Amino acid sequence: LLFKTSKSVSWSSSLAMIKLPVLFLIFLVSVSYEDTPLRSNISRAGDCYEWEVEYHGGGLENPMLTGVTSADKCQELCQGRQGCNYFTWVNSQDDVSGYRNTCWLKSTQGTPQASKTCVSGPRSCGGNPTTQAPSGCCETVTISSTGDAPDYQWTRFGTFRHYANSDDGRPMYRQDPAAANYLYYLEWLGVWYVNDNPLENMGGLINWGDAWCPSDIQEEWSFYRWGDGEVNDWEADPGLKVTCGENYEPTKPSTTSTQKSTPSTHTPNPNTEPCTFGHACDDCSVWAEVNGVRYCCASQCDWGDVFVWTENGQVQCECTH
């Protein structure tokens, strides 16, 4: 996923540039106690996942695997375990630090229940029918820009096809043919995102407009400008737009861009702290394991998030608090 860097929301295009880490954490705490529907009806085209749903119970012996950073990887692990028919993946925003980035392997679905930090599904996926876009919204949209955004977030652009509607009824779109990004509205925060996974508070492109259809957005889009010597913050791109139809001409990063990126299993956060690994992590409550090696925060390793990914064949680690 290191085709680009994502960033959770910390900026408003209509106001002065404001970082909101504290506000964001407060908001997460507040929404974690909201009443939620029993099950979410959101799925990704081409998969059969149930987003924001936990399969409670039904676990195999030794069901929990740590250091798993995506639902896709969790499903792969299920396929490799005899007797595993279902899985639940817990993302990095779970309230319980020991459950973050964990994969739970299950023989049955147990009791499905709502959980904003979980994604659940079967051992393998078949084709699922898609729904129609809401009235007035396009089935296919194109995200393009004549500004600077493609120099830093070039994989976010292209043709996106409708595949589902969110719980509030707005359309959700999936990139075609790469299927690496999703265009969606995060209702509880009031923003449109383009991101690797739907309904996460993270993305490479963001818009604070609340239009029902993305092609109707009038507010200015912004992209996350990242890299060594860069601002590492949101920047407006007046030339970025979402239009109906399939009319995208690929835009490559300019030759003056100082940033190149390579595939990875994680999108780096610019506000990171050092990691350590090995026996230094033995007594830590929060850690991730890759190839049998534990990685953890170099300080305050009993809380926070640890992300481990591979870049150019090298294991990389970052810690956030």
Backbone torsions as a table, in degrees:
resi	resn	phi	psi	omega
1	LEU	NA	0.9	178.8
2	LEU	-83.8	36.3	165.5
3	PHE	-69.6	-16.4	-172.3
4	LYS	-169.2	169.8	176.9
5	THR	-109.9	136.8	177.1
6	SER	-100.8	164.3	177.8
7	LYS	-149.2	132.6	172.8
8	SER	-72.2	160.4	-170.3
9	VAL	-64.8	131.5	174.8
10	SER	-150.8	25.9	-170.7
11	TRP	-154.0	149.7	172.6
12	SER	-126.1	125.7	-175.9
13	SER	-69.1	-24.3	-176.2
14	SER	-86.9	-16.4	-177.9
15	LEU	-114.9	-177.2	175.5
16	ALA	-64.1	156.3	-179.9
17	MET	-65.4	117.9	-174.6
18	ILE	-130.3	127.8	173.1
19	LYS	-85.8	137.0	-173.7
20	LEU	-126.8	42.9	-178.0
21	PRO	-60.7	-39.9	-178.8
22	VAL	-69.9	-45.4	179.0
23	LEU	-59.4	-41.8	-179.1
24	PHE	-61.9	-43.2	-179.7
25	LEU	-66.0	-39.5	178.0
26	ILE	-62.1	-41.1	-179.6
27	PHE	-65.2	-39.8	178.3
28	LEU	-61.3	-41.6	179.5
29	VAL	-63.2	-40.4	-177.3
30	SER	-67.8	-39.2	-176.9
31	VAL	-79.5	-19.0	-177.6
32	SER	-66.2	-16.8	-179.5
33	TYR	-104.9	7.1	178.3
34	GLU	-72.4	151.9	172.0
35	ASP	-69.0	133.8	-179.5
36	THR	-123.2	155.4	178.2
37	PRO	-64.8	157.4	-177.4
38	LEU	-57.5	-41.7	-179.2
39	ARG	-143.0	151.6	176.3
40	SER	-92.2	145.3	178.6
41	ASN	-101.8	18.7	-176.4
42	ILE	-92.3	134.3	174.4
43	SER	-142.7	164.4	177.4
44	ARG	-99.0	142.6	177.5
45	ALA	-60.1	136.9	178.4
46	GLY	85.8	-8.0	174.1
47	ASP	-128.2	176.4	-177.6
48	CYS	-127.3	29.0	-178.1
49	TYR	-72.9	152.8	170.8
50	GLU	-112.3	107.4	-177.2
51	TRP	-81.1	140.9	-178.6
52	GLU	65.6	32.5	176.9
53	VAL	-132.6	134.0	173.9
54	GLU	-107.7	132.0	169.7
55	TYR	-85.4	99.8	-173.6
56	HIS	-87.0	118.9	-177.0
57	GLY	90.1	-176.7	178.0
58	GLY	76.8	15.2	-174.1
59	GLY	-75.5	152.8	172.9
60	LEU	-75.7	175.6	171.0
61	GLU	-67.3	135.0	-174.9
62	ASN	51.0	62.8	-171.0
63	PRO	-79.3	-22.2	-170.2
64	MET	-89.6	130.5	174.2
65	LEU	-120.1	135.8	-175.7
66	THR	-102.9	165.6	176.6
67	GLY	71.5	24.8	-178.9
68	VAL	-99.2	118.1	-169.1
69	THR	-104.5	11.1	176.6
70	SER	-158.6	156.0	176.1
71	ALA	-66.9	-34.6	178.9
72	ASP	-60.7	-43.0	179.1
73	LYS	-65.8	-38.2	179.0
74	CYS	-62.9	-40.9	177.9
75	GLN	-63.6	-39.4	177.0
76	GLU	-61.4	-40.6	179.1
77	LEU	-65.6	-35.7	176.2
78	CYS	-62.5	-41.6	179.7
79	GLN	-64.3	-23.9	-179.9
80	GLY	-91.7	-1.2	-178.9
81	ARG	-111.7	123.7	179.2
82	GLN	-61.5	133.9	178.6
83	GLY	87.1	-5.4	179.4
84	CYS	-83.1	121.4	178.6
85	ASN	-114.1	-19.9	-178.2
86	TYR	-144.5	165.3	178.5
87	PHE	-146.1	159.4	167.1
88	THR	-133.2	127.7	176.4
89	TRP	-107.5	135.7	178.8
90	VAL	-108.8	126.3	-176.3
91	ASN	-81.5	-173.9	-172.3
92	SER	-80.6	-0.5	-176.6
93	GLN	-104.5	10.9	-179.6
94	ASP	-65.4	146.7	-179.2
95	ASP	-63.9	-30.8	-178.7
96	VAL	-93.1	112.6	-172.7
97	SER	-60.1	-34.4	-178.2
98	GLY	-70.6	-14.1	179.7
99	TYR	-97.7	-5.8	-176.0
100	ARG	-68.9	138.4	-179.0
101	ASN	53.2	48.7	175.8
102	THR	-117.7	155.0	179.6
103	CYS	-123.1	129.9	-177.4
104	TRP	-114.4	120.0	-176.6
105	LEU	-95.8	134.9	-169.3
106	LYS	-137.1	149.1	175.3
107	SER	-86.7	-29.9	178.4
108	THR	-132.8	172.5	177.3
109	GLN	-76.4	-10.9	-176.4
110	GLY	58.7	-131.7	178.1
111	THR	-114.9	104.4	179.0
112	PRO	-63.3	134.4	178.8
113	GLN	-146.2	156.5	-176.4
114	ALA	-68.6	136.8	175.0
115	SER	-158.7	117.1	-173.4
116	LYS	-66.5	-18.3	-176.3
117	THR	-103.5	9.0	-175.1
118	CYS	-116.1	151.5	169.6
119	VAL	-132.2	130.2	-176.9
120	SER	-127.5	159.9	179.3
121	GLY	-178.0	179.3	-180.0
122	PRO	-86.4	175.4	-179.1
123	ARG	-58.2	-38.6	177.6
124	SER	-145.9	159.8	-173.9
125	CYS	-111.2	145.2	169.3
126	GLY	-110.0	-177.0	-180.0
127	GLY	-73.7	135.3	176.7
128	ASN	-112.6	139.3	176.3
129	PRO	-68.1	147.4	177.8
130	THR	-98.2	159.7	177.7
131	THR	-93.5	168.8	176.7
132	GLN	-85.6	149.8	176.5
133	ALA	-65.1	149.1	177.8
134	PRO	-57.3	154.6	-179.4
135	SER	-54.3	130.3	179.7
136	GLY	92.6	-12.8	179.3
137	CYS	-100.4	149.0	-176.3
138	CYS	-81.1	148.2	174.8
139	GLU	-74.0	-29.7	-179.8
140	THR	-131.5	135.0	176.5
141	VAL	-130.5	160.3	177.4
142	THR	-122.3	131.3	174.6
143	ILE	-104.4	122.5	-177.2
144	SER	-143.0	168.5	179.4
145	SER	-156.8	142.0	171.5
146	THR	-104.6	7.3	-178.0
147	GLY	-101.8	-148.2	-174.0
148	ASP	-88.7	-14.5	-173.6
149	ALA	-54.4	-41.8	-179.0
150	PRO	-62.3	-21.3	177.7
151	ASP	-68.2	-22.2	-175.4
152	TYR	-119.3	-23.7	-175.8
153	GLN	-133.3	41.5	-169.1
154	TRP	-64.4	-25.2	179.9
155	THR	-75.7	-8.5	-178.6
156	ARG	-81.7	-8.4	-172.2
157	PHE	-100.1	159.5	177.2
158	GLY	133.8	-158.4	-178.5
159	THR	-91.2	134.7	178.8
160	PHE	-125.9	134.3	-178.9
161	ARG	-113.5	140.3	178.8
162	HIS	-63.9	139.0	178.3
163	TYR	-137.6	-17.2	-178.7
164	ALA	-164.1	168.3	173.3
165	ASN	-116.2	140.6	179.3
166	SER	-73.7	174.7	-176.8
167	ASP	-61.9	-26.9	179.3
168	ASP	-87.8	-0.8	175.5
169	GLY	98.8	-7.6	179.1
170	ARG	-73.2	152.5	-179.3
171	PRO	-75.1	150.5	173.6
172	MET	-120.7	141.6	-174.3
173	TYR	-124.9	148.6	-179.7
174	ARG	-121.1	134.9	-177.6
175	GLN	-64.1	140.9	-179.1
176	ASP	-133.2	130.3	7.1
177	PRO	-95.4	-5.3	-171.8
178	ALA	-66.5	-31.7	-179.7
179	ALA	58.0	28.9	-177.6
180	ALA	-96.3	-13.9	-176.5
181	ASN	-137.2	159.8	-179.4
182	TYR	-133.8	143.0	175.7
183	LEU	-110.0	121.7	-174.3
184	TYR	-155.4	162.2	177.6
185	TYR	-106.0	126.3	179.0
186	LEU	-94.6	98.2	-169.0
187	GLU	-61.3	-43.6	-174.0
188	TRP	-67.3	-19.9	179.0
189	LEU	-106.4	-21.8	178.0
190	GLY	79.3	40.5	179.4
191	VAL	-137.4	151.0	166.7
192	TRP	-93.0	137.7	179.3
193	TYR	-126.7	153.9	161.0
194	VAL	-118.3	120.3	-169.8
195	ASN	-153.3	168.2	-179.0
196	ASP	-68.6	-36.7	-178.7
197	ASN	-124.3	137.3	-178.9
198	PRO	-69.7	148.2	173.1
199	LEU	67.6	19.7	170.2
200	GLU	-94.8	148.4	175.0
201	ASN	-84.2	70.2	-177.3
202	MET	-168.1	151.6	177.1
203	GLY	174.6	170.8	176.6
204	GLY	-97.5	-21.6	177.2
205	LEU	-127.3	144.4	-176.1
206	ILE	-146.4	147.8	175.3
207	ASN	-146.8	132.6	-177.2
208	TRP	-89.1	5.3	176.4
209	GLY	-70.0	155.6	-179.2
210	ASP	-118.1	26.6	177.9
211	ALA	-57.0	146.9	180.0
212	TRP	-67.7	-37.1	178.5
213	CYS	-113.5	138.5	-176.6
214	PRO	-63.7	-28.1	179.2
215	SER	-71.4	-12.2	179.5
216	ASP	-96.2	0.4	-178.1
217	ILE	-64.8	128.5	178.8
218	GLN	-102.2	-22.9	-178.7
219	GLU	-70.3	158.0	-177.7
220	GLU	-75.6	134.9	175.6
221	TRP	-80.9	157.7	174.2
222	SER	-133.3	157.1	177.2
223	PHE	-126.1	158.2	178.2
224	TYR	-89.4	115.2	-178.4
225	ARG	-96.0	115.0	-169.7
226	TRP	-132.6	165.8	174.4
227	GLY	127.8	168.3	177.8
228	ASP	-60.9	129.0	179.3
229	GLY	78.5	3.6	-179.7
230	GLU	-98.5	174.3	-177.9
231	VAL	-73.2	-22.7	-176.9
232	ASN	49.3	55.8	-179.2
233	ASP	-160.1	172.2	177.5
234	TRP	-69.2	142.1	176.5
235	GLU	-137.9	135.1	-178.8
236	ALA	-69.4	145.7	175.0
237	ASP	-131.7	95.3	-179.0
238	PRO	-61.4	-20.5	-178.7
239	GLY	-88.5	0.8	-178.8
240	LEU	-87.5	132.2	-177.6
241	LYS	-151.3	158.9	174.1
242	VAL	-117.2	122.5	-177.9
243	THR	-125.4	154.8	177.1
244	CYS	-71.9	148.3	175.5
245	GLY	96.2	177.9	-176.6
246	GLU	-113.7	90.4	-175.3
247	ASN	-139.5	40.9	-174.9
248	TYR	-92.8	133.3	170.8
249	GLU	-110.8	117.8	-174.9
250	PRO	-53.5	137.4	178.4
251	THR	-117.4	121.1	177.9
252	LYS	-89.2	153.9	177.2
253	PRO	-58.8	145.5	-179.8
254	SER	-67.5	156.4	-179.1
255	THR	-70.3	-12.7	179.7
256	THR	-88.9	-8.5	179.7
257	SER	-66.7	137.4	-179.2
258	THR	-90.1	-2.1	-173.2
259	GLN	-111.1	131.8	167.7
260	LYS	-125.2	149.5	-179.7
261	SER	-137.0	153.7	-176.6
262	THR	-128.6	159.0	-176.8
263	PRO	-56.0	144.6	-178.9
264	SER	-154.0	168.5	176.4
265	THR	-97.8	9.0	-179.9
266	HIS	-152.2	147.3	175.7
267	THR	-97.8	113.9	-172.3
268	PRO	-63.4	147.4	174.4
269	ASN	-100.7	130.8	-177.0
270	PRO	-70.0	-21.7	-178.2
271	ASN	-97.8	71.2	-173.5
272	THR	-114.0	167.3	177.5
273	GLU	-126.3	162.2	-176.7
274	PRO	-65.3	150.9	173.7
275	CYS	-106.9	165.3	167.1
276	THR	-136.4	-179.9	-175.5
277	PHE	-153.5	174.6	177.1
278	GLY	75.6	-143.6	-174.9
279	HIS	-65.5	-18.6	177.4
280	ALA	-63.6	-17.2	-178.6
281	CYS	-99.9	2.2	-172.8
282	ASP	-59.6	-36.3	-176.3
283	ASP	-101.2	14.6	-177.6
284	CYS	-90.3	146.6	179.3
285	SER	-85.6	-24.7	-178.2
286	VAL	-119.6	120.4	179.2
287	TRP	-159.4	164.9	175.5
288	ALA	-130.4	146.6	-176.4
289	GLU	-119.2	130.1	177.3
290	VAL	-133.8	127.4	179.8
291	ASN	53.2	37.1	177.1
292	GLY	80.7	3.8	-179.2
293	VAL	-111.5	131.8	177.5
294	ARG	-87.0	139.9	175.4
295	TYR	-124.0	141.5	-177.9
296	CYS	-150.7	172.3	176.4
297	CYS	-68.3	140.1	-179.7
298	ALA	-68.3	-23.9	175.1
299	SER	-138.5	153.4	-179.3
300	GLN	50.3	56.4	-172.5
301	CYS	-85.3	9.4	177.8
302	ASP	-96.8	0.6	175.5
303	TRP	-153.5	169.0	-176.6
304	GLY	103.8	-165.8	178.9
305	ASP	-125.8	142.6	175.1
306	VAL	-122.5	126.0	179.0
307	PHE	-119.3	130.9	179.6
308	VAL	-126.6	133.2	179.8
309	TRP	-148.7	172.5	-179.6
310	THR	-111.9	130.3	179.4
311	GLU	-133.9	120.9	-178.5
312	ASN	54.0	37.1	177.5
313	GLY	82.1	-1.2	-178.8
314	GLN	-110.1	139.1	177.0
315	VAL	-74.9	129.0	178.5
316	GLN	-117.9	151.0	-179.2
317	CYS	-141.1	144.1	173.2
318	GLU	-141.8	151.2	-178.9
319	CYS	-124.0	141.0	175.2
320	THR	-133.5	146.0	175.6
321	HIS	-126.1	NA	NA
